[in-house]
């Protein structure tokens, strides 16, 4: 029921996802009358979807504390409870991000070894793969252990969703030199340098202007800096596209240039289209929850569904748990040796 277009975008995305993967099954949680009306507009395979009626929904402006009190009767709360109860493998919502995080954290709880869940998403780059970035707003303040846990989760996400065998991991900082940054960043870097046995390659620090260059697979930061970096990148992308539109409509000569440049501009548009990178993930919970952008169209929702399906099939929760167990075992062994 969330997002700018509500059930229309969600079921449109479901239709696109089913065209490429007929094995998917959906539990549609929301106002039954509205959902069924939209369901009948598409020719879905028999048995591919069922409706779970939710009498209420959470507004985009609603505070997380208010949403928590109404979780049991809302589509968002009921969808997350379906994951908790085993009726669904993952929950996908385009609704209120703060409410989704609060409800998911309370209902699913954090995994053993995870202090705080993190919000991760894919950013477009000039490289062969998109870049995983976390945290993007779930935690404004983080200590070194939080950042290490984010690195483990982000690397598991990169291996699972993008198929990168040994992702390159960096910490976002104000410089690449080892002496720069906060104590938390320096301590996290020291811990990650010692964790060469984990299935990722820690490669020090990176600055914000390098995020899109394709030289890093996972960027780790606190939610405050991560959210600012993400919004800045999104704003810059819009600035570039709007500037190009203005430039190509300023004169007859520029309009002629636009006609010649159309194939290249189309490639740029596709690369910067947020629908092609849709599907942020709450990592570190005992259950999978995916957040779709509120303005996502059917293509964007289908991409988010694909992210959820790949995480389920590749058992990302188990991979994160195994990596954390490995990290704790080595840390404990090193502690004993030091004593």
GIPE-V24013 format. One line per field, one symbol per residue. burial: b if it has 9 or more other C-alpha atoms within 8 Angstrom, else e. Layout:
# GIPE-V24013
burial->???
This chain:
# GIPE-V24013
burial->bbbebbbebbbbbbbbbbeeeeeeeebbbbbbebbbebbeeeebeeebbebbbbbbbbeeebebeebbebbebbbbbbbbbbbbeeebbbbbbbbbeebbbbbbbebbbbbeebeebbbbbbbbbebebbbbbbbbbbbbebebebbbbbbbbbbbbbbbbeeeebbbbbbbbbbbeeebbeebbbbbbebbeeebebbbbbebbbbbebbbbbebbbbbbbbbbbbebbeeeeeebeeebeeeeeebbeeeebbebbeeeeeeeeeebeebeebbbbbbbbbbbbbbbbbbbbebbbbbbbbbbbbbbbbbeeebbebbbebbbbbeeeeeeeeeeee
